[in-house]
């Protein structure tokens, strides 16, 4: 058992998690909806995110949502912070060790689709790892050869569309392109991403999906659209703008995610 798993069990008891949720930039308010909540600072958990990005929380929350035992990481570690695409591996391995079978991921992203602008959501159906980086480089076993076909669970995606329709939430599905960051994309890079078949761009999530699939977890991921890609509007893209606009998408996710967790 990892040291972090032992610490968690010392604090919350012999917990078995049904699912885990990772929150993106500006989305930490989703943790407020957890019942019977216990908060553990990342600093007390070996290998967990160091909380180096504003707009991200710095705690692991464990509690109940939708009748399920859920862990929420109120922030994540990004490749661009330290140059390590496998930065989230210790945290995800710990969650899997505690029984997690399903990983739910959220992020803030720039839209490449003029019909799905800021304040909307995009369910991720597939991704393009444009960065070329991979968190499994250096893994010495054959576990590194992960099949990424169907990486985003089809059943969870279908359930999400059903729930969103019931709640009156517009939910488009698309392809997420991972750029390493931390600088935003140029207008030329955005045009390239569109030609490659992307629907949104961002600086996270993909490494976690690869790691989760290696660990045998079901994966669901959704982007909160905070801006249009560079050159597609007159917006002044910035991290501060991302945090402000993420609040609109967060309100929709606060309705969608509990219903999805209940259906898991």
C-alpha positions as CSV (number, residue, x, y, z in Angstrom):
1,X,0.0,0.0,0.0
2,X,1.3,3.5,-0.9
3,X,2.2,5.8,1.9
4,X,-0.6,8.2,0.7
5,X,-3.2,5.4,0.9
6,X,-2.1,4.6,4.4
7,X,-2.4,8.2,5.4
8,X,-5.9,8.5,3.9
9,X,-7.1,5.3,5.7
10,X,-5.7,6.6,9.0
11,X,-7.8,9.7,8.6
12,X,-11.0,8.4,7.2
13,X,-10.9,4.7,8.1
14,X,-11.1,1.6,5.9
15,X,-12.7,3.6,3.0
16,X,-13.5,2.0,-0.4
17,X,-14.0,4.6,-3.1
18,X,-16.6,4.2,-5.8
19,X,-15.2,7.0,-8.0
20,X,-12.8,9.9,-8.1
21,X,-13.2,13.4,-9.6
22,X,-10.4,15.7,-10.6
23,X,-11.3,19.4,-10.8
24,X,-9.8,21.8,-13.4
25,X,-9.0,25.6,-13.3
26,X,-11.8,27.6,-11.6
27,X,-13.9,24.5,-10.9
28,X,-13.0,23.9,-7.2
29,X,-16.5,24.9,-6.1
30,X,-17.8,21.5,-7.1
31,X,-16.2,20.2,-4.0
32,X,-18.7,22.2,-1.9
33,X,-21.4,19.7,-2.9
34,X,-19.8,16.7,-1.2
35,X,-21.6,15.4,1.9
36,X,-19.9,14.1,5.1
37,X,-16.7,15.7,3.8
38,X,-13.2,15.1,5.1
39,X,-10.5,17.4,3.7
40,X,-6.9,16.3,3.6
41,X,-4.3,18.8,2.4
42,X,-2.2,17.5,-0.6
43,X,0.9,18.4,1.4
44,X,0.1,15.5,3.7
45,X,-0.1,13.0,0.9
46,X,3.1,11.8,-0.7
47,X,3.1,12.3,-4.5
48,X,-0.1,14.4,-4.6
49,X,-0.3,17.7,-6.5
50,X,1.7,20.6,-5.0
51,X,-1.0,23.2,-5.9
52,X,1.2,25.4,-8.0
53,X,-1.5,26.9,-10.2
54,X,-3.9,29.6,-9.1
55,X,-7.5,28.6,-9.5
56,X,-6.8,25.1,-8.3
57,X,-7.5,23.8,-4.9
58,X,-5.0,22.1,-2.7
59,X,-7.0,19.4,-0.9
60,X,-8.2,15.9,-1.3
61,X,-11.9,15.7,-0.3
62,X,-13.5,12.4,0.6
63,X,-17.3,12.2,1.1
64,X,-20.6,11.2,-0.4
65,X,-22.2,12.3,-3.6
66,X,-25.2,10.7,-5.3
67,X,-25.2,7.9,-2.8
68,X,-21.6,7.0,-3.7
69,X,-18.3,7.3,-1.9
70,X,-16.3,9.8,-3.8
71,X,-12.8,11.3,-3.7
72,X,-12.3,14.8,-5.2
73,X,-8.9,16.2,-6.1
74,X,-9.6,20.0,-6.0
75,X,-6.6,20.6,-8.2
76,X,-4.1,18.7,-10.4
77,X,-0.5,18.9,-11.4
78,X,0.2,19.9,-15.0
79,X,3.1,19.0,-17.2
80,X,4.1,22.6,-17.6
81,X,4.8,23.0,-13.9
82,X,7.8,20.7,-13.7
83,X,8.1,19.0,-17.1
84,X,6.8,15.7,-15.8
85,X,3.9,14.2,-17.8
86,X,3.5,11.4,-15.2
87,X,3.1,13.9,-12.3
88,X,-0.4,12.6,-11.5
89,X,0.6,9.0,-11.4
90,X,1.1,8.7,-7.6
91,X,-2.3,10.3,-6.9
92,X,-4.1,8.1,-9.4
93,X,-2.4,4.9,-8.2
94,X,-3.4,5.8,-4.7
95,X,-7.1,6.3,-5.7
96,X,-7.1,3.0,-7.6
97,X,-5.6,1.3,-4.5
98,X,-8.5,2.6,-2.5
99,X,-11.0,0.9,-4.8
100,X,-11.7,3.6,-7.4
101,X,-13.1,2.0,-10.6
102,X,-14.2,5.2,-12.4
103,X,-12.2,8.4,-12.9
104,X,-14.1,11.6,-13.7
105,X,-12.0,14.5,-15.1
106,X,-12.9,18.1,-15.7
107,X,-10.9,20.9,-17.2
108,X,-11.2,24.4,-18.6
109,X,-10.6,24.6,-22.3
110,X,-10.6,26.9,-25.3
111,X,-13.2,26.1,-28.0
112,X,-12.5,25.6,-31.7
113,X,-16.3,25.4,-32.4
114,X,-18.0,28.8,-32.8
115,X,-21.3,27.1,-32.0
116,X,-20.0,26.1,-28.6
117,X,-18.6,29.1,-26.9
118,X,-17.7,30.3,-23.4
119,X,-20.0,29.1,-20.6
120,X,-20.8,25.9,-22.4
121,X,-19.6,22.3,-21.8
122,X,-17.9,19.8,-24.1
123,X,-18.0,16.2,-23.3
124,X,-14.8,14.6,-24.4
125,X,-15.3,11.7,-26.7
126,X,-11.6,11.3,-27.8
127,X,-8.4,13.2,-27.7
128,X,-5.3,14.1,-29.8
129,X,-2.1,14.1,-27.9
130,X,-0.5,16.9,-29.9
131,X,2.3,17.4,-27.3
132,X,3.8,14.0,-28.1
133,X,4.5,13.6,-24.4
134,X,3.4,10.4,-22.6
135,X,3.3,9.6,-18.9
136,X,4.2,6.0,-19.5
137,X,7.6,6.7,-21.0
138,X,10.1,4.9,-18.8
139,X,7.5,2.4,-17.5
140,X,9.6,-0.9,-17.6
141,X,6.7,-3.4,-17.9
142,X,4.4,-4.2,-20.7
143,X,1.7,-2.2,-18.9
144,X,3.0,0.7,-21.0
145,X,1.4,-0.6,-24.1
146,X,-2.1,0.8,-23.3
147,X,-5.0,0.4,-25.8
148,X,-6.5,3.9,-26.2
149,X,-9.4,2.9,-28.4
150,X,-12.6,3.7,-26.4
151,X,-10.6,5.4,-23.7
152,X,-13.6,7.6,-22.8
153,X,-16.2,5.2,-21.6
154,X,-19.1,5.0,-24.1
155,X,-21.7,4.0,-21.4
156,X,-20.8,7.0,-19.2
157,X,-20.9,9.3,-22.2
158,X,-24.4,8.0,-23.2
159,X,-25.6,8.4,-19.7
160,X,-24.2,12.0,-19.6
161,X,-26.2,13.0,-22.7
162,X,-29.3,11.5,-21.2
163,X,-28.9,13.3,-17.9
164,X,-28.0,16.6,-19.6
165,X,-31.1,16.4,-21.7
166,X,-33.2,15.8,-18.6
167,X,-31.6,18.8,-16.9
168,X,-31.9,21.1,-19.9
169,X,-28.1,21.4,-20.3
170,X,-26.6,21.7,-23.8
171,X,-23.9,19.1,-24.0
172,X,-21.9,18.8,-27.2
173,X,-19.3,16.0,-27.6
174,X,-16.0,16.5,-29.2
175,X,-12.2,15.9,-29.5
176,X,-9.9,17.5,-27.0
177,X,-6.4,18.4,-28.1
178,X,-3.6,18.5,-25.5
179,X,-1.0,21.2,-25.9
180,X,1.8,21.2,-23.2
181,X,1.4,24.9,-22.3
182,X,1.9,27.1,-20.3
183,X,1.7,29.7,-23.1
184,X,-1.6,29.8,-25.0
185,X,-1.7,28.6,-28.6
186,X,-1.1,31.0,-31.5
187,X,-3.8,31.7,-34.0
188,X,-1.9,29.5,-36.5
189,X,-1.8,26.6,-34.1
190,X,-5.5,27.0,-33.5
191,X,-6.2,26.8,-37.3
192,X,-4.0,23.7,-37.4
193,X,-5.9,22.1,-34.5
194,X,-9.2,22.7,-36.3
195,X,-7.8,21.1,-39.4
196,X,-6.7,18.1,-37.3
197,X,-10.3,17.6,-36.2
198,X,-10.1,19.2,-32.7
199,X,-13.1,20.8,-31.0
200,X,-11.3,22.1,-27.9
201,X,-7.8,22.7,-26.7
202,X,-6.2,22.6,-23.3
203,X,-3.2,21.9,-21.1
204,X,-4.2,18.9,-19.0
205,X,-6.4,15.7,-18.8
206,X,-4.7,13.6,-21.5
207,X,-1.9,12.3,-19.3
208,X,-4.4,11.4,-16.6
209,X,-6.5,9.5,-19.1
210,X,-3.5,7.5,-20.3
211,X,-2.5,6.7,-16.7
212,X,-6.1,5.8,-15.8
213,X,-6.4,3.4,-18.7
214,X,-3.2,1.7,-17.7
215,X,-4.7,1.3,-14.2
216,X,-7.9,-0.2,-15.6
217,X,-10.1,2.6,-14.7
218,X,-13.2,3.7,-16.6
219,X,-12.8,7.4,-17.7
220,X,-15.2,10.2,-18.2
221,X,-14.1,13.8,-19.0
222,X,-15.7,17.1,-19.7
223,X,-14.4,20.5,-20.6
224,X,-15.8,23.8,-19.3
225,X,-15.4,26.2,-22.2
226,X,-13.9,29.4,-21.0
227,X,-12.8,31.1,-24.3
228,X,-12.6,30.7,-28.0
229,X,-9.2,29.6,-29.4
230,X,-6.8,32.4,-30.4
231,X,-7.9,34.3,-33.4
232,X,-11.5,33.0,-33.3
233,X,-12.8,36.0,-31.3
234,X,-11.7,39.4,-29.9
235,X,-11.3,38.0,-26.4
236,X,-8.0,38.7,-24.5
237,X,-7.0,35.2,-23.5
238,X,-5.4,34.9,-20.1
239,X,-5.4,32.6,-17.1
240,X,-7.4,35.2,-15.1
241,X,-10.1,35.2,-17.8
242,X,-10.1,31.4,-17.7
243,X,-10.8,31.3,-13.9
244,X,-13.6,33.9,-14.3
245,X,-15.4,32.2,-17.2
246,X,-15.0,28.7,-15.7
247,X,-17.6,29.6,-13.1
248,X,-20.4,29.5,-15.7
249,X,-19.5,26.0,-16.7
250,X,-19.0,25.0,-13.1
251,X,-22.7,25.7,-12.4
252,X,-23.7,23.3,-15.1
253,X,-21.2,20.6,-13.9
254,X,-22.6,20.9,-10.4
255,X,-25.9,19.7,-11.8
256,X,-24.6,17.1,-14.2
257,X,-21.9,15.4,-12.1
258,X,-23.9,14.4,-9.1
259,X,-26.6,12.8,-11.3
260,X,-23.8,11.0,-13.2
261,X,-22.2,9.7,-10.0
262,X,-25.5,8.4,-8.8
263,X,-25.9,6.5,-12.1
264,X,-22.4,4.9,-11.9
